[in-house]
Amino acid sequence: MNPGNGKGPGPDHAAAPGPSGDETRKAAAESRSSATAGAGRMLGAGVPAEKPKDLRGSVRRMAGLMSPERSRAISVVVFALVSVTLLVLGPKVLGAATDTIVDGISSGGIDFTRLRNVLLGALGLYVCGGLLAFTQNYLLAGVVQRTMCRLRADVEDKINRLPLAYVDRKARGDLLSRVTNDIDNVAQSMQQTLGQMLTSSLTIVGVVVMMFTISPLLALVALVSIPLALGLVRFVTARSKPRFIQQWTHTGALNAHVEEAFSGHDLVKVYGHQQASEDRFDEVNEELFQASFRAQFISGIIQPLMMFVGNLNFVIIAVVGGLRVASGAMSIGDVQAFIQYSRQFTQPLTQVASMINVMQSGIASLERVFHILDVDEEPPDPEAAATLERVAGRVEFVDVSFSYDPDKPLIKDLSLVAEPGETVAIVGPTGAGKTTLVNLIMRFYDLDEGQILLDGVDIATMKRSEVRSRMGMVLQDTWLFGGTIAENIEYGRPGASESEVLQAARATYVDRFVRSLPEGYSTVIDDEGGNVSTGERQLITIARAFLADPAILILDEATSSVDTRTEVLIQDAMAALRSERTSFVIAHRLSTIRDADTILVMEDGRIVEQGDHESLLERNGAYARLYNAQFAGAAVDLDYDETARSTT
């Protein structure tokens, strides 16, 4: 277990450092900023988003996702077919009832028994058809929601298999939008379109067959409207498709901005950027409004256009039908039935046209979801993975080279050895490669060249979960999830007993402040830890690491958020925690690592100095410059303040 991380509790990313390190944090922040800024530039310029790249491919993949529901889907089709058949027969039966009344009037007496039987038959058709349609919709809802459940599970599993580099590069709000908003939109689109388009398509076929059985001439007149209707649908959908893509792209950009603004809400207020944040929100929101308005307006044109075509068709059929009745070629009942069929014919055409636009929106979201599923995953673990029964904690870097960007080398030919039980402190300026070093130990990134050996075994030959299970991490940026304090500590070792949790809490001084809370260890904290202080959050993550009892401990400026007195206590707790464990400590405050066995001074991805505190000071090199910059600078400021007060 790898506690104190900056990510969710996924299986392979349980200790992901997220924005915790120097250069990793900087790269992630720059990538998120550039992503949002790029979205802003795109929105501001009004550049249209690209169209779906593979419409048929997306539909086929969705059909593949629905394959476990094949038997239920077949049942949906059967129920729809029988239901439509019964409902399509209704107007023909009602036409017979009309002919019965007309014949009775002309012959001087209506056959009410026959009329009753005909009307009861029509009622039976409509009732049975309605019940079958209800059953069809019930089954379809289950098919769609179970498919979406599997899709969400696939996306969740995929995210847990993604390399950390991808998660760092993506704007968090856009990633969340794909997982939530886009999948919800796919579900709604499928629920609306599948049943409606199936029923409407079958209705069109059934109505055409019935119209030809009544009057081939009128049927041909009615079919003339189909090319016109299809042409209008194609014209409108070609213009609405890119608008729906824009709509969901802008939705992702807006979510990214909102997530960033509210996750740092206190800093936005402190630095007086509320107005700038609101202006940025208004800008992106306006672009989303424009894209959504255009998409909905253009797609909404279809229905009135189809109504116009339907009314035009109705007028033509009424005129021609009237002439046929006058000439005695058709009965009034047949004309009545045909007019009903003409209405039934244009209505499903309109519905199909409208559903095509809803489907366009759903496929736009579906492609965004499939983009996540298609991202290259972490290379698989070796089949015959090496294992270690017991980890002593010897870590060796052998000629390691690594870079985030192939054009910008970061670590080159680095070699070092950390013996079991040693504390190795890593210091250096921002961007020197300190956090990258521990990222490589945790196998969050794979090496370009060289090896990292754990007790003589190359970690590249081990499963990632095996490597990370031997390590614990405490970060500067704390991560707590929604739950009790006890549950957050227990996250370090699930299944730990209450006494073990209490022991870890007491050893790391969490017990001091928890006892003062009304609910004690049952106090529920939110996922941002908002109801405990920053220092208390840090203490909880340290207790979590203590409980995990790892062989190798990684501390990334773990005491930077606590006060000086608490820091002294934590240093004592850390000394006990580091006992008989190999520890890597990333530090900016050099006072915290004076007792380290080995101090590595890094610059530009290289170790420029190595030794203990005293020996490095005697060399008067890079470490001495860093040390003097912190402590001599503070003394100069103090002397200046004393002089200023004496002169006044």
Secondary structure in CASP SS format (residue, H / E / C, confidence):
PFRMAT SS
TARGET T0000
AUTHOR 0000-0000-0000
METHOD secondary structure of the structure
MODEL  1
M C 1.00
N C 1.00
P C 1.00
G C 1.00
N C 1.00
G C 1.00
K C 1.00
G C 1.00
P C 1.00
G C 1.00
P C 1.00
D C 1.00
H C 1.00
A C 1.00
A C 1.00
A C 1.00
P C 1.00
G H 1.00
P H 1.00
S H 1.00
G C 1.00
D H 1.00
E H 1.00
T H 1.00
R H 1.00
K H 1.00
A H 1.00
A H 1.00
A H 1.00
E H 1.00
S H 1.00
R H 1.00
S H 1.00
S H 1.00
A H 1.00
T H 1.00
A H 1.00
G H 1.00
A H 1.00
G H 1.00
R H 1.00
M H 1.00
L H 1.00
G H 1.00
A H 1.00
G C 1.00
V C 1.00
P C 1.00
A C 1.00
E C 1.00
K C 1.00
P C 1.00
K C 1.00
D C 1.00
L H 1.00
R H 1.00
G H 1.00
S H 1.00
V H 1.00
R H 1.00
R H 1.00
M H 1.00
A H 1.00
G H 1.00
L H 1.00
M C 1.00
S H 1.00
P H 1.00
E H 1.00
R H 1.00
S H 1.00
R H 1.00
A H 1.00
I H 1.00
S H 1.00
V H 1.00
V H 1.00
V H 1.00
F H 1.00
A H 1.00
L H 1.00
V H 1.00
S H 1.00
V H 1.00
T H 1.00
L H 1.00
L H 1.00
V H 1.00
L H 1.00
G H 1.00
P H 1.00
K H 1.00
V H 1.00
L H 1.00
G H 1.00
A H 1.00
A H 1.00
T H 1.00
D H 1.00
T H 1.00
I H 1.00
V H 1.00
D H 1.00
G H 1.00
I H 1.00
S H 1.00
S H 1.00
G C 1.00
G C 1.00
I C 1.00
D C 1.00
F H 1.00
T H 1.00
R H 1.00
L H 1.00
R H 1.00
N H 1.00
V H 1.00
L H 1.00
L H 1.00
G H 1.00
A H 1.00
L H 1.00
G H 1.00
L H 1.00
Y H 1.00
V H 1.00
C H 1.00
G H 1.00
G H 1.00
L H 1.00
L H 1.00
A H 1.00
F H 1.00
T H 1.00
Q H 1.00
N H 1.00
Y H 1.00
L H 1.00
L H 1.00
A H 1.00
G H 1.00
V H 1.00
V H 1.00
Q H 1.00
R H 1.00
T H 1.00
M H 1.00
C H 1.00
R H 1.00
L H 1.00
R H 1.00
A H 1.00
D H 1.00
V H 1.00
E H 1.00
D H 1.00
K H 1.00
I H 1.00
N H 1.00
R H 1.00
L C 1.00
P C 1.00
L H 1.00
A H 1.00
Y H 1.00
V H 1.00
D H 1.00
R H 1.00
K C 1.00
A C 1.00
R H 1.00
G H 1.00
D H 1.00
L H 1.00
L H 1.00
S H 1.00
R H 1.00
V H 1.00
T H 1.00
N H 1.00
D H 1.00
I H 1.00
D H 1.00
N H 1.00
V H 1.00
A H 1.00
Q H 1.00
S H 1.00
M H 1.00
Q H 1.00
Q H 1.00
T H 1.00
L H 1.00
G H 1.00
Q H 1.00
M H 1.00
L H 1.00
T H 1.00
S H 1.00
S H 1.00
L H 1.00
T H 1.00
I H 1.00
V H 1.00
G H 1.00
V H 1.00
V H 1.00
V H 1.00
M H 1.00
M H 1.00
F H 1.00
T H 1.00
I H 1.00
S C 1.00
P H 1.00
L H 1.00
L H 1.00
A H 1.00
L H 1.00
V H 1.00
A H 1.00
L H 1.00
V C 1.00
S H 1.00
I H 1.00
P H 1.00
L H 1.00
A H 1.00
L H 1.00
G H 1.00
L H 1.00
V H 1.00
R H 1.00
F H 1.00
V H 1.00
T H 1.00
A H 1.00
R H 1.00
S H 1.00
K H 1.00
P H 1.00
R H 1.00
F H 1.00
I H 1.00
Q H 1.00
Q H 1.00
W H 1.00
T H 1.00
H H 1.00
T H 1.00
G H 1.00
A H 1.00
L H 1.00
N H 1.00
A H 1.00
H H 1.00
V H 1.00
E H 1.00
E H 1.00
A H 1.00
F H 1.00
S H 1.00
G C 1.00
H H 1.00
D H 1.00
L H 1.00
V H 1.00
K H 1.00
V H 1.00
Y C 1.00
G C 1.00
H C 1.00
Q H 1.00
Q H 1.00
A H 1.00
S H 1.00
E H 1.00
D H 1.00
R H 1.00
F H 1.00
D H 1.00
E H 1.00
V H 1.00
N H 1.00
E H 1.00
E H 1.00
L H 1.00
F H 1.00
Q H 1.00
A H 1.00
S H 1.00
F H 1.00
R H 1.00
A H 1.00
Q H 1.00
F H 1.00
I H 1.00
S H 1.00
G H 1.00
I C 1.00
I H 1.00
Q H 1.00
P H 1.00
L H 1.00
M H 1.00
M H 1.00
F H 1.00
V H 1.00
G H 1.00
N H 1.00
L H 1.00
N H 1.00
F H 1.00
V H 1.00
I H 1.00
I H 1.00
A H 1.00
V H 1.00
V H 1.00
G H 1.00
G H 1.00
L H 1.00
R H 1.00
V H 1.00
A H 1.00
S C 1.00
G C 1.00
A C 1.00
M C 1.00
S C 1.00
I H 1.00
G H 1.00
D H 1.00
V H 1.00
Q H 1.00
A H 1.00
F H 1.00
I H 1.00
Q H 1.00
Y H 1.00
S H 1.00
R H 1.00
Q H 1.00
F H 1.00
T H 1.00
Q H 1.00
P H 1.00
L H 1.00
T H 1.00
Q H 1.00
V H 1.00
A H 1.00
S H 1.00
M H 1.00
I H 1.00
N H 1.00
V H 1.00
M H 1.00
Q H 1.00
S H 1.00
G H 1.00
I H 1.00
A H 1.00
S H 1.00
L H 1.00
E H 1.00
R H 1.00
V H 1.00
F H 1.00
H H 1.00
I H 1.00
L H 1.00
D C 1.00
V C 1.00
D C 1.00
E C 1.00
E C 1.00
P C 1.00
P C 1.00
D C 1.00
P C 1.00
E C 1.00
A C 1.00
A C 1.00
A E 1.00
T C 1.00
L C 1.00
E C 1.00
R C 1.00
V C 1.00
A C 1.00
G C 1.00
R C 1.00
V E 1.00
E E 1.00
F E 1.00
V E 1.00
D E 1.00
V E 1.00
S E 1.00
F E 1.00
S C 1.00
Y C 1.00
D E 1.00
P C 1.00
D C 1.00
K E 1.00
P C 1.00
L C 1.00
I E 1.00
K E 1.00
D E 1.00
L E 1.00
S E 1.00
L E 1.00
V E 1.00
A E 1.00
E C 1.00
P C 1.00
G C 1.00
E C 1.00
T E 1.00
V E 1.00
A E 1.00
I E 1.00
V E 1.00
G C 1.00
P C 1.00
T C 1.00
G C 1.00
A C 1.00
G C 1.00
K H 1.00
T H 1.00
T H 1.00
L H 1.00
V H 1.00
N H 1.00
L H 1.00
I H 1.00
M C 1.00
R C 1.00
F C 1.00
Y C 1.00
D C 1.00
L C 1.00
D C 1.00
E E 1.00
G E 1.00
Q E 1.00
I E 1.00
L E 1.00
L E 1.00
D C 1.00
G C 1.00
V E 1.00
D E 1.00
I H 1.00
A H 1.00
T H 1.00
M E 1.00
K C 1.00
R H 1.00
S H 1.00
E H 1.00
V H 1.00
R H 1.00
S H 1.00
R C 1.00
M E 1.00
G E 1.00
M E 1.00
V E 1.00
L C 1.00
Q C 1.00
D C 1.00
T C 1.00
W C 1.00
L C 1.00
F C 1.00
G C 1.00
G E 1.00
T E 1.00
I H 1.00
A H 1.00
E H 1.00
N H 1.00
I H 1.00
E H 1.00
Y C 1.00
G C 1.00
R C 1.00
P C 1.00
G C 1.00
A C 1.00
S C 1.00
E H 1.00
S H 1.00
E H 1.00
V H 1.00
L H 1.00
Q H 1.00
A H 1.00
A H 1.00
R H 1.00
A H 1.00
T C 1.00
Y C 1.00
V H 1.00
D H 1.00
R H 1.00
F H 1.00
V H 1.00
R C 1.00
S C 1.00
L C 1.00
P C 1.00
E C 1.00
G H 1.00
Y H 1.00
S H 1.00
T C 1.00
V E 1.00
I E 1.00
D C 1.00
D C 1.00
E C 1.00
G C 1.00
G C 1.00
N C 1.00
V C 1.00
S C 1.00
T H 1.00
G H 1.00
E H 1.00
R H 1.00
Q H 1.00
L H 1.00
I H 1.00
T H 1.00
I H 1.00
A H 1.00
R H 1.00
A H 1.00
F H 1.00
L H 1.00
A H 1.00
D C 1.00
P C 1.00
A C 1.00
I E 1.00
L E 1.00
I E 1.00
L E 1.00
D E 1.00
E C 1.00
A C 1.00
T C 1.00
S C 1.00
S C 1.00
V C 1.00
D C 1.00
T H 1.00
R H 1.00
T H 1.00
E H 1.00
V H 1.00
L H 1.00
I H 1.00
Q H 1.00
D H 1.00
A H 1.00
M H 1.00
A H 1.00
A H 1.00
L H 1.00
R H 1.00
S C 1.00
E C 1.00
R C 1.00
T E 1.00
S E 1.00
F E 1.00
V E 1.00
I E 1.00
A C 1.00
H C 1.00
R C 1.00
L H 1.00
S H 1.00
T H 1.00
I H 1.00
R C 1.00
D C 1.00
A C 1.00
D C 1.00
T E 1.00
I E 1.00
L E 1.00
V E 1.00
M E 1.00
E E 1.00
D C 1.00
G C 1.00
R E 1.00
I E 1.00
V E 1.00
E E 1.00
Q E 1.00
G E 1.00
D C 1.00
H H 1.00
E H 1.00
S H 1.00
L H 1.00
L H 1.00
E H 1.00
R H 1.00
N C 1.00
G C 1.00
A H 1.00
Y H 1.00
A H 1.00
R H 1.00
L H 1.00
Y H 1.00
N H 1.00
A H 1.00
Q H 1.00
F H 1.00
A H 1.00
G H 1.00
A H 1.00
A H 1.00
V H 1.00
D H 1.00
L H 1.00
D H 1.00
Y H 1.00
D H 1.00
E H 1.00
T H 1.00
A H 1.00
R H 1.00
S H 1.00
T H 1.00
T C 1.00
END
